[in-house]
């Protein structure tokens, strides 16, 4: 996995251009090495298939040179001078040659010219080779010097060794020249590739500059990539501009949402302030009313149950006395009035108790409402925090938005 926090990212030695030139240079070197290896393989194949035929061609050519020398009257003497030249020439061409005279040739030359013909002695170097031989037979013109020979006799044998090292030596010389040319060609091609890539990668470098500016903190999103080409880089620049347009639209919509949230929050704050004042006023009035009722109850204590029991007993005793005394209308009216007073007192007492209970319940509800208002205040603070965070985000994405 690539470490995205690595500080080496973006350095010149990590550039795509440098990597491309390096890879292209290495590929060219590999191709050149493969080309030389294929040529070496072809040299070996050609030697394996055509080595004998090539040696045979040289042997035939050398045998023809010997026959040309023999056509001269002073051929045996001239051969002593020409053979070393032939040997040196063919050796320079990479072949090892030998001309071995036959016994009849040695006897004829020794008796006629008074020296022993040596030809080209066999001095074969070490190494892998292909061999070809040609026998030189006597013809009519040869009998002038080869006096002891007859037409058709073997006068000597030409042997040629074709060495594999010769072919590889020729290949190595070609490789040396080709390697020098290849190095120059590789350097030239790499330089041309650098110029082409630098020209073709200019749109990508501009895109990189735009993206680098966008990646910085508080970078403005109003930048756009310039589209100069119709290739993939031009398409990439166009797509980047479309993406930035979408981002800006999303930011504008987010900013509108935040403005609406701010407006709603302001309305909530206003309503909350008004509601808090009203609740405080109601709570104060309820508590004051409850306090006044309690004070009034203390100033005018309510009648106890014993008092009502005593009154009822008195009314009953009075009723009994009236029954014993006989019919007294005034006493009857007085007794009914007393009973009405007692009933009214009981009713008022029950009503006062219910009023006190309701006041207490209202006081508890208003306390709960105040707690709810406190919770609403905390929610308001959280909403303010969210608004501030969203506003900060918008300012970071779009610095020109105030």
C-alpha positions in Angstrom: 0.0 0.0 0.0 1.2 3.5 -0.9 1.8 5.8 2.1 -0.3 8.9 1.1 1.5 10.9 3.8 4.9 10.2 2.4 6.7 13.6 1.9 8.4 12.3 -1.2 5.2 12.3 -3.2 5.3 15.1 -5.8 9.1 15.3 -6.0 10.8 15.7 -9.4 12.4 12.2 -9.2 8.9 10.8 -8.7 7.5 12.6 -11.7 5.6 10.6 -14.3 7.7 12.2 -17.0 10.9 11.0 -15.3 9.5 7.5 -14.9 8.4 7.4 -18.5 11.8 8.5 -19.8 13.5 6.0 -17.5 11.3 3.2 -18.5 11.6 4.0 -22.2 15.4 4.1 -21.9 15.4 0.8 -20.1 13.0 -0.7 -22.7 15.2 0.5 -25.5 18.3 -1.0 -23.8 16.4 -4.3 -23.3 15.3 -4.3 -27.0 18.8 -3.6 -28.2 20.2 -6.4 -25.9 17.5 -8.7 -27.2 18.4 -7.8 -30.8 22.1 -8.5 -30.2 21.1 -11.8 -28.5 18.9 -12.8 -31.5 21.7 -11.9 -33.9 24.1 -14.1 -31.8 21.5 -16.9 -32.0 21.2 -16.4 -35.7 25.0 -16.5 -36.1 25.1 -19.8 -34.2 22.2 -21.2 -36.2 23.8 -20.1 -39.5 27.1 -21.7 -38.4 25.4 -24.9 -37.5 23.5 -25.1 -40.7 25.8 -23.5 -43.3 29.2 -23.8 -41.6 30.3 -26.8 -43.7 29.1 -25.2 -47.0 30.9 -22.0 -46.2 34.1 -24.0 -45.5 33.5 -25.9 -48.7 33.2 -22.7 -50.8 36.5 -21.5 -49.3 38.2 -24.9 -50.0 37.0 -24.8 -53.6 38.2 -21.2 -54.0 41.6 -22.1 -52.5 41.9 -25.2 -54.7 41.2 -23.1 -57.8 43.9 -20.7 -56.7 46.4 -23.6 -56.5 45.4 -24.8 -60.0 46.0 -21.3 -61.3 49.5 -21.3 -59.8 50.1 -24.8 -61.3 49.3 -23.5 -64.8 52.4 -21.4 -64.7 55.7 -23.0 -65.7 57.4 -21.8 -62.5 54.4 -22.8 -60.4 56.2 -24.8 -57.7 58.6 -21.9 -57.1 55.9 -19.3 -57.2 53.8 -21.4 -54.7 56.5 -21.0 -52.1 55.8 -17.2 -52.3 52.1 -17.2 -52.8 51.1 -19.8 -50.3 52.0 -17.7 -47.2 50.0 -14.8 -48.8 46.9 -17.1 -49.3 47.2 -18.4 -45.7 47.4 -14.9 -44.3 44.4 -13.7 -46.4 42.2 -16.5 -45.3 43.3 -16.3 -41.8 42.4 -12.6 -41.7 38.9 -13.7 -42.9 38.7 -16.1 -40.0 39.4 -19.4 -41.7 42.2 -21.8 -41.0 43.6 -23.4 -44.2 46.1 -26.1 -45.0 47.5 -27.4 -48.3 49.2 -30.8 -47.9 51.1 -32.1 -51.0 50.9 -35.8 -51.8 53.8 -38.1 -52.0 54.0 -38.0 -55.8 54.1 -34.2 -55.7 56.9 -34.2 -53.1 58.9 -36.7 -55.2 58.3 -34.8 -58.5 59.2 -31.4 -57.1 62.2 -32.7 -55.2 63.7 -34.4 -58.2 62.9 -31.5 -60.7 63.4 -28.4 -58.5 65.7 -29.8 -55.8 63.5 -28.7 -52.7 60.8 -30.3 -50.7 57.4 -28.7 -51.1 55.8 -27.8 -47.8 52.5 -26.4 -49.0 50.7 -24.8 -46.0 51.2 -27.0 -43.0 48.3 -28.0 -40.8 48.4 -25.8 -37.7 44.9 -25.9 -36.4 43.9 -23.6 -33.5 41.7 -24.9 -30.7 38.0 -24.4 -30.9 34.8 -25.7 -32.5 34.9 -25.8 -36.3 33.4 -27.2 -39.5 35.8 -28.9 -41.9 35.8 -29.1 -45.8 38.4 -30.7 -48.0 39.1 -30.7 -51.7 41.6 -33.0 -53.4 43.6 -31.6 -56.3 44.0 -34.1 -59.1 46.6 -34.0 -61.9 45.6 -32.7 -65.3 47.6 -32.7 -68.5 49.2 -29.3 -67.9 50.3 -30.4 -64.4 52.6 -33.2 -65.7 55.2 -30.6 -66.9 56.2 -30.2 -63.2 54.8 -33.3 -61.6 56.8 -35.6 -63.7 56.1 -38.7 -61.7 52.4 -38.2 -61.7 49.7 -39.3 -64.1 46.5 -37.6 -65.1 44.0 -38.2 -62.3 46.5 -38.7 -59.5 46.0 -36.8 -56.3 48.6 -34.0 -56.2 47.5 -32.6 -52.8 44.6 -31.9 -50.4 43.2 -28.5 -49.5 41.6 -28.5 -46.0 39.6 -25.6 -44.6 38.4 -25.2 -41.0 35.5 -22.8 -40.4 35.6 -21.9 -36.7 32.6 -20.8 -34.7 34.8 -18.2 -33.0 35.3 -16.5 -36.4 31.6 -16.0 -36.8 31.2 -14.7 -33.2 34.2 -12.4 -33.8 32.5 -10.9 -36.8 29.3 -10.7 -34.8 31.2 -8.9 -32.0 32.6 -6.3 -34.3 29.2 -5.7 -35.7 27.9 -5.5 -32.1 30.5 -2.9 -31.2 29.5 -0.7 -34.0 25.8 -1.3 -33.6 26.1 -0.7 -29.8 27.7 2.7 -30.4 24.9 3.6 -32.8 22.3 2.1 -30.5 23.4 4.2 -27.5 23.3 7.3 -29.6 19.9 6.3 -31.0 18.6 5.5 -27.5 19.7 8.9 -26.2 18.3 10.7 -29.2 15.0 8.9 -28.9 14.8 9.5 -25.2 15.4 13.2 -25.7 12.8 13.3 -28.4 10.3 11.5 -26.2 11.1 14.0 -23.4 10.2 16.9 -25.7 7.0 15.1 -27.0 5.9 14.2 -23.5 6.6 17.7 -22.1 4.5 19.2 -24.9 1.7 16.6 -24.6 1.7 16.7 -20.8 1.3 20.4 -20.5 -2.5 20.2 -20.1 -2.0 17.5 -17.4 0.5 19.8 -15.6 -2.1 22.6 -15.7 -4.7 20.3 -14.3 -2.2 19.3 -11.5 -1.7 23.0 -10.7 -5.5 23.5 -10.4 -6.0 20.5 -8.3 -3.0 21.4 -6.1 -4.6 24.9 -5.5 -7.9 23.3 -4.7 -6.4 20.9 -2.3 -5.0 23.7 -0.1 -6.8 24.9 3.0 -9.3 27.7 2.3 -8.7 27.4 -1.4 -11.3 29.2 -3.6 -13.5 26.9 -5.7 -14.0 29.4 -8.4 -10.9 28.2 -10.3 -11.4 26.3 -13.6 -9.1 24.2 -15.7 -8.4 25.6 -19.1 -9.4 23.2 -22.0 -7.0 23.4 -24.9 -7.1 19.9 -26.4 -9.7 17.5 -27.5 -8.0 14.4 -26.1 -8.3 12.6 -22.8 -6.7 15.5 -21.0 -9.3 17.9 -22.4 -12.1 15.6 -21.3 -10.5 15.3 -17.9 -10.4 19.1 -17.6 -14.0 19.4 -18.7 -15.1 16.8 -16.2 -13.2 18.6 -13.4 -14.9 21.9 -14.3 -18.3 20.2 -14.2 -17.5 18.6 -10.9 -16.4 22.0 -9.5 -19.7 23.5 -10.7 -21.7 20.9 -8.9 -19.7 21.5 -5.8 -20.3 25.2 -6.0 -24.1 24.5 -6.5 -24.1 22.2 -3.5 -22.3 24.9 -1.4 -24.8 27.5 -2.5 -27.7 25.2 -1.5 -26.0 24.5 1.8 -25.5 28.2 2.4 -29.2 28.8 1.7 -30.2 26.0 4.1 -27.9 27.5 6.8 -29.5 30.9 6.2 -32.9 29.3 6.7 -31.8 27.5 9.8 -30.4 30.8 11.1 -33.7 32.5 10.4 -35.7 29.8 12.1 -33.4 29.9 15.0 -33.9 33.6 15.4 -37.7 33.1 15.3 -37.3 30.4 18.0 -35.2 32.7 20.1 -37.9 35.4 19.8 -40.8 33.1 20.6 -38.8 31.6 23.4 -38.1 35.0 24.9 -41.8 36.0 24.7 -42.9 32.6 26.1 -40.3 32.7 28.8 -41.7 36.2 29.9 -45.3 34.9 29.9 -44.4 31.8 31.8 -42.5 33.8 34.4 -45.5 36.1 34.7 -47.9 33.2 35.1 -45.7 31.4 37.6 -45.3 34.6 39.6 -49.0 35.3 39.6 -49.9 31.7 40.6 -47.3 31.6 43.4 -48.5 35.0 44.6 -52.1 33.8 44.6 -51.2 30.6 46.3 -49.2 32.6 48.9 -52.1 35.0 49.5 -54.6 32.2 49.9 -52.3 30.5 52.4 -52.0 33.8 54.3 -55.8 34.3 54.2 -56.3 30.8 55.5 -53.9 31.6 58.4 -55.7 34.8 59.2 -59.1 33.1 59.0 -58.6 29.5 60.1 -61.1 27.1 58.7 -63.6 25.3 61.0 -62.5 22.0 62.4 -64.4 18.7 62.3 -65.0 18.9 66.0 -66.7 22.3 65.6 -69.0 20.8 62.9 -69.7 17.8 65.2 -70.5 20.2 68.1 -72.8 22.3 66.0 -74.6 19.3 64.6 -75.0 18.0 68.2 -76.4 21.4 69.3 -78.8 21.5 66.3 -80.0 18.0 67.2 -80.5 18.9 70.9 -82.3 22.1 69.9 -84.5 20.0 67.6 -85.3 17.6 70.4 -86.2 20.5 72.7 -88.5 22.0 70.1 -90.3 18.7 69.8 -90.8 18.6 73.5 -91.9 22.2 73.7 -94.4 21.9 70.9 -94.9 23.9 67.7 -92.8 27.1 67.7 -92.5 28.5 64.2 -89.7 30.9 65.1 -87.7 28.2 66.6 -88.2 26.0 63.5 -87.0 28.8 61.2 -84.0 29.5 63.4 -83.1 25.7 63.3 -83.4 25.6 59.5 -81.2 28.7 59.2 -78.6 27.1 61.4 -78.7 24.0 59.3 -78.3 26.0 56.1 -75.3 27.9 57.6 -73.6 24.7 58.6 -74.2 23.2 55.1 -72.9 26.3 53.4 -69.8 26.3 55.6 -69.1 22.7 54.7 -69.6 23.5 51.0 -67.3 26.5 51.1 -64.7 24.5 53.0 -64.7 21.8 50.3 -64.5 24.3 47.5 -61.5 26.1 49.2 -59.7 22.8 49.5 -60.2 22.0 45.8 -59.0 25.5 44.9 -55.8 25.0 47.0 -55.3 21.6 45.3 -55.7 23.1 41.8 -53.3 26.0 42.6 -50.7 23.5 43.8 -51.2 21.4 40.6 -50.9 24.6 38.4 -47.7 25.5 40.3 -46.2 22.1 39.7 -47.2 22.3 35.9 -45.6 25.7 35.6 -42.4 24.4 37.2 -42.4 21.6 34.7 -42.9 24.1 31.9 -39.9 26.1 33.2 -37.9 22.9 33.0 -39.0 22.4 29.4 -38.0 26.0 28.6 -34.6 25.3 30.1 -34.3 22.2 27.8 -35.3 24.3 24.9 -32.6 26.8 25.8 -30.0 23.9 25.7 -31.4 22.8 22.3 -31.0 26.4 21.1 -27.4 26.4 22.2 -26.8 23.1 20.3 -28.4 24.6 17.2 -26.2 27.6 17.4 -23.2 25.3 17.5 -24.4 23.4 14.5 -25.0 26.7 12.6 -21.5 28.0 13.5 -19.9 24.7 12.3 -21.9 24.8 9.0 -21.0 28.4 8.5 -17.3 27.7 9.1 -17.5 24.8 6.6 -19.1 27.1 4.0 -16.5 29.8 4.5 -13.7 27.2 4.1 -15.2 25.8 0.9 -16.1 29.2 -0.4 -14.0 32.0 1.1 -15.9 34.8 -0.6 -19.2 33.9 1.2 -19.4 36.1 4.2 
